[in-house]
């Protein structure tokens, strides 16, 4: 059965197959869904009687609300890729142009310092407590643990929402990340403080099997709801509202890098270690995460357990 995104044009099945194909290549292919939806809506409005994309139609699909720059390039790219996919599957009368773009990602991740991280999680906890004994308390409790795990272990959002209780080894303090980006798997470790938080959460949430983190309908969490909650917390805590959830992974990488340098490890060895731990494709990808490190600032992180100090109330941090 195909995953359904409620496509409605004559190409609705092809869109679903296309998404499945992209994900088979190891891509998340989530941000592109809205662009495919736009293409689908245009095709639906055209009321096509046969599966064709003419030159005129192609131009309609890529010209979205007079967009320019990076947005236009990405819309063009998704449209072109879909047309090429159709042609590769022997569809006839499909037109596309292979225009090239030089997309520059100017986004600079927000790296929070230790004081800001403490404020962030305190705000999450305070927000959660406002809903105690109410319907959404469990969801906000879930977020409070999930966001800590993102920061303390450097996970991707797509990884943390898929963690199954059987993926966690509490004897060895490890989480088995299965079939992640580019279909890779790896082990990540967590501190004893994080272990206590996870154990309490699982016990209080009465989780015996399946997913650790779930929404109010007992299904897998969706990244958009998490993003909206994160933005709300940033506003309430007066932190940089330009931050993305993925920045917590950047924070982890920079903190871990500084911590190991302070312990005397060779910088090149540290980068190789992080490259494996983070599940990156290459060392160059890891170096991108470290472009924003202030090598001269005073490093206050001393050990792996105190890496997450002040995040966990009522937990002995000197374990």
C-alpha positions as CSV (number, residue, x, y, z in Angstrom):
1,X,0.0,0.0,0.0
2,X,1.4,3.4,-1.0
3,X,2.0,6.2,1.6
4,X,-0.7,8.7,0.9
5,X,-0.2,12.5,1.0
6,X,-3.6,13.1,-0.6
7,X,-2.4,13.9,-4.0
8,X,-5.3,14.4,-6.3
9,X,-4.0,15.0,-9.9
10,X,-3.7,12.4,-12.7
11,X,-0.2,11.8,-11.4
12,X,-1.2,11.1,-7.8
13,X,0.1,7.5,-7.8
14,X,3.3,8.6,-9.5
15,X,4.0,11.2,-6.8
16,X,3.7,8.6,-4.1
17,X,6.0,6.2,-6.0
18,X,8.5,9.1,-6.6
19,X,8.6,9.8,-2.8
20,X,9.2,6.1,-2.1
21,X,11.9,6.0,-4.7
22,X,13.7,9.1,-3.2
23,X,13.6,7.6,0.3
24,X,15.0,4.3,-1.0
25,X,18.1,6.3,-1.9
26,X,18.5,7.2,1.8
27,X,16.9,10.7,1.6
28,X,14.3,11.9,4.1
29,X,12.5,13.8,1.4
30,X,10.2,15.6,3.8
31,X,10.8,19.3,3.0
32,X,10.1,18.6,-0.7
33,X,6.5,17.3,0.0
34,X,5.1,20.8,-0.1
35,X,6.7,21.5,-3.4
36,X,5.2,18.3,-4.8
37,X,1.9,19.3,-3.4
38,X,2.1,22.6,-5.4
39,X,2.9,20.7,-8.6
40,X,0.0,18.3,-7.9
41,X,-2.4,21.2,-7.4
42,X,-1.4,22.9,-10.7
43,X,-1.8,19.6,-12.5
44,X,-5.1,19.0,-10.9
45,X,-6.4,22.5,-11.9
46,X,-5.3,21.8,-15.5
47,X,-7.6,18.9,-15.5
48,X,-5.3,16.8,-17.7
49,X,-6.9,13.9,-19.5
50,X,-3.6,12.1,-20.1
51,X,-0.3,11.9,-18.3
52,X,1.8,14.5,-20.2
53,X,3.9,17.5,-19.2
54,X,4.5,19.9,-22.0
55,X,7.0,22.7,-22.1
56,X,4.2,25.2,-21.2
57,X,3.1,23.0,-18.3
58,X,6.7,22.6,-17.0
59,X,7.0,26.4,-16.8
60,X,3.8,26.7,-14.9
61,X,5.1,24.1,-12.4
62,X,8.4,25.8,-11.7
63,X,7.1,29.4,-11.6
64,X,5.6,29.5,-8.1
65,X,4.3,32.9,-6.9
66,X,7.1,34.7,-8.6
67,X,9.6,33.1,-6.3
68,X,13.3,33.8,-6.8
69,X,16.7,32.8,-5.6
70,X,17.1,29.6,-3.5
71,X,13.3,28.9,-3.3
72,X,13.0,29.0,-7.1
73,X,16.0,26.8,-7.5
74,X,14.6,24.2,-5.2
75,X,11.1,24.2,-6.8
76,X,12.8,23.9,-10.2
77,X,14.9,21.0,-8.9
78,X,12.0,19.0,-7.5
79,X,10.0,19.5,-10.7
80,X,12.9,18.5,-12.9
81,X,13.6,15.4,-10.8
82,X,10.0,14.3,-10.9
83,X,9.9,14.7,-14.7
84,X,13.2,12.8,-15.1
85,X,11.7,10.1,-12.9
86,X,8.7,9.8,-15.2
87,X,10.9,9.5,-18.2
88,X,13.1,6.9,-16.6
89,X,9.9,4.9,-16.1
90,X,9.1,5.2,-19.8
91,X,6.4,7.8,-19.6
92,X,6.0,9.6,-23.0
93,X,5.5,13.3,-23.7
94,X,7.3,14.5,-20.6
95,X,9.3,17.7,-20.9
96,X,11.9,19.2,-18.6
97,X,14.9,21.5,-18.8
98,X,18.2,20.8,-17.0
99,X,18.9,24.2,-15.7
100,X,21.8,24.4,-13.2
101,X,21.8,26.5,-10.0
102,X,24.5,27.4,-7.6
103,X,22.6,27.3,-4.3
104,X,24.5,28.8,-1.3
105,X,23.3,27.8,2.1
106,X,23.8,31.0,4.2
107,X,22.1,29.6,7.3
108,X,24.4,29.9,10.3
109,X,23.3,27.4,13.1
110,X,22.7,29.0,16.5
111,X,25.1,27.5,19.1
112,X,23.7,28.0,22.6
113,X,26.0,28.4,25.5
114,X,25.6,26.5,28.7
115,X,23.5,29.2,30.4
116,X,21.2,29.4,27.4
117,X,20.8,25.6,27.3
118,X,19.8,25.6,30.9
119,X,17.2,28.4,30.2
120,X,15.9,26.4,27.3
121,X,15.2,23.2,29.2
122,X,13.9,25.1,32.3
123,X,11.4,26.8,30.1
124,X,10.3,23.4,28.6
125,X,9.9,22.0,32.1
126,X,7.9,25.0,33.4
127,X,5.7,24.9,30.3
128,X,5.0,21.2,30.9
129,X,4.1,21.7,34.6
130,X,1.5,24.3,33.6
131,X,-0.4,21.4,32.0
132,X,-0.1,18.8,34.8
133,X,-3.3,16.7,35.2
134,X,-4.4,18.0,31.8
135,X,-4.7,16.3,28.4
136,X,-1.5,17.6,26.9
137,X,0.8,17.0,29.9
138,X,2.0,13.7,28.6
139,X,2.9,15.2,25.2
140,X,4.9,18.0,26.8
141,X,6.6,15.5,29.2
142,X,7.5,13.6,26.0
143,X,9.0,16.7,24.5
144,X,11.0,17.5,27.6
145,X,12.8,14.2,27.4
146,X,13.0,14.1,23.6
147,X,14.7,17.5,23.3
148,X,17.2,16.5,26.0
149,X,18.1,13.4,24.0
150,X,18.5,15.5,20.9
151,X,21.0,17.7,22.7
152,X,22.8,15.2,24.9
153,X,23.3,12.6,22.2
154,X,23.5,14.7,19.0
155,X,20.6,12.9,17.3
156,X,18.7,13.9,14.2
157,X,14.9,14.5,14.7
158,X,14.2,11.8,12.2
159,X,16.2,9.4,14.4
160,X,14.9,10.2,17.8
161,X,11.2,9.9,16.8
162,X,11.8,6.4,15.6
163,X,13.5,5.0,18.7
164,X,11.9,1.8,19.9
165,X,12.2,0.6,23.4
166,X,14.1,-2.4,22.2
167,X,16.7,-0.1,20.6
168,X,17.9,1.0,24.1
169,X,20.4,-1.0,26.1
170,X,20.2,0.3,29.7
171,X,23.1,-2.0,30.8
172,X,25.5,-0.4,28.4
173,X,23.9,3.1,28.1
174,X,23.6,2.8,24.3
175,X,20.9,3.4,21.7
176,X,20.9,1.5,18.4
177,X,20.0,4.0,15.7
178,X,18.7,1.8,12.9
179,X,18.3,2.7,9.2
180,X,19.0,6.4,9.5
181,X,20.0,8.8,6.9
182,X,21.4,7.1,3.8
183,X,20.3,3.8,5.3
184,X,23.1,3.8,7.9
185,X,23.0,2.5,11.4
186,X,25.1,3.2,14.5
187,X,25.4,3.1,18.2
188,X,25.2,6.3,20.4
189,X,25.9,6.5,24.1
190,X,24.2,8.4,26.8
191,X,25.2,9.5,30.3
192,X,23.9,8.0,33.6
193,X,21.8,11.2,34.1
194,X,20.1,10.7,30.7
195,X,19.6,7.1,31.6
196,X,17.7,8.1,34.8
197,X,15.5,10.5,32.8
198,X,14.7,7.8,30.2
199,X,14.0,5.2,32.8
200,X,11.6,7.5,34.7
201,X,9.9,8.6,31.5
202,X,9.3,5.0,30.3
203,X,8.0,3.9,33.8
204,X,5.7,6.9,34.3
205,X,4.5,6.7,30.7
206,X,3.9,2.9,31.0
207,X,5.8,2.1,27.8
208,X,6.3,-1.6,27.4
209,X,6.9,-2.0,23.7
210,X,7.1,-0.1,20.5
211,X,8.0,3.6,20.1
212,X,9.4,5.5,23.0
213,X,8.0,8.9,21.9
214,X,4.4,9.2,20.8
215,X,1.8,11.9,20.1
216,X,-1.6,12.2,21.8
217,X,-3.0,9.7,19.3
218,X,-0.4,7.2,20.3
219,X,1.3,7.5,16.9
220,X,4.8,8.6,15.9
221,X,5.5,12.3,16.5
222,X,5.7,14.5,13.4
223,X,8.6,16.9,12.9
224,X,6.3,19.9,12.1
225,X,4.6,19.8,15.5
226,X,8.0,19.5,17.2
227,X,9.2,22.5,15.2
228,X,6.2,24.6,16.3
229,X,6.7,23.7,20.0
230,X,10.4,24.5,19.7
231,X,9.6,27.9,18.3
232,X,7.1,28.5,21.1
233,X,9.7,27.6,23.7
234,X,12.3,29.9,22.1
235,X,9.9,32.8,22.3
236,X,9.0,32.1,25.9
237,X,12.6,31.8,27.0
238,X,13.7,34.9,25.0
239,X,16.3,32.9,23.2
240,X,17.4,33.4,19.5
241,X,14.2,32.6,17.6
242,X,16.2,32.0,14.4
243,X,17.3,28.7,15.9
244,X,16.2,25.4,14.3
245,X,15.7,22.1,16.2
246,X,18.6,20.7,14.2
247,X,20.8,23.3,15.9
248,X,20.7,21.1,19.1
249,X,22.8,18.6,17.1
250,X,25.2,21.3,16.2
251,X,25.4,22.3,19.8
252,X,26.2,18.7,20.8
253,X,29.0,18.4,18.1
254,X,30.6,21.7,19.2
255,X,30.4,20.9,22.9
256,X,31.8,17.4,22.4
257,X,34.6,18.7,20.2
258,X,35.6,21.3,22.8
259,X,35.4,18.8,25.6
260,X,37.7,16.4,24.0
261,X,40.2,19.1,23.0
262,X,40.3,20.2,26.7
263,X,41.1,16.6,27.7
264,X,44.1,16.7,25.4
265,X,42.9,14.7,22.4
266,X,44.4,15.5,19.0
267,X,42.1,17.6,16.9
268,X,42.3,15.3,13.9
269,X,41.5,12.2,16.0
270,X,38.5,14.1,17.5
271,X,37.1,14.9,14.1
272,X,37.3,11.3,13.0
273,X,35.6,10.1,16.2
274,X,32.8,12.6,15.8
275,X,32.4,11.8,12.1
276,X,31.6,8.2,13.0
277,X,29.5,9.0,16.0
278,X,27.4,11.6,14.2
279,X,26.7,9.2,11.3
280,X,28.1,11.6,8.7
281,X,28.9,10.7,5.2
282,X,32.4,12.2,5.3
283,X,34.7,14.2,7.6
284,X,34.0,17.3,5.6
285,X,30.4,17.1,6.8
286,X,31.6,17.0,10.4
287,X,33.9,19.9,9.8
288,X,30.8,21.9,8.6
289,X,29.3,21.4,12.1
290,X,32.5,22.8,13.7
291,X,32.8,25.9,11.6
292,X,31.0,27.9,14.3
293,X,33.1,26.8,17.3
294,X,34.8,29.6,19.3
295,X,38.2,27.9,19.9
296,X,39.2,30.6,22.4
297,X,36.3,30.6,24.7
298,X,36.6,29.1,28.2
299,X,35.5,25.5,28.2
300,X,33.5,24.5,31.2
301,X,32.5,21.0,30.3
302,X,34.7,18.5,32.2
303,X,33.3,15.0,31.8
304,X,30.7,13.2,29.6
305,X,28.2,13.1,32.4
306,X,28.6,16.8,33.3
307,X,28.2,17.6,29.6
308,X,24.5,17.7,30.3
309,X,24.8,19.3,33.8
310,X,21.7,21.2,35.1
311,X,19.4,19.6,32.6
312,X,18.1,17.0,35.0
313,X,16.4,17.9,38.2
314,X,16.7,15.6,41.2
315,X,19.4,13.5,39.6
316,X,22.9,12.8,41.0
317,X,25.2,14.3,38.3
318,X,28.4,13.0,39.9
319,X,27.7,9.4,38.9
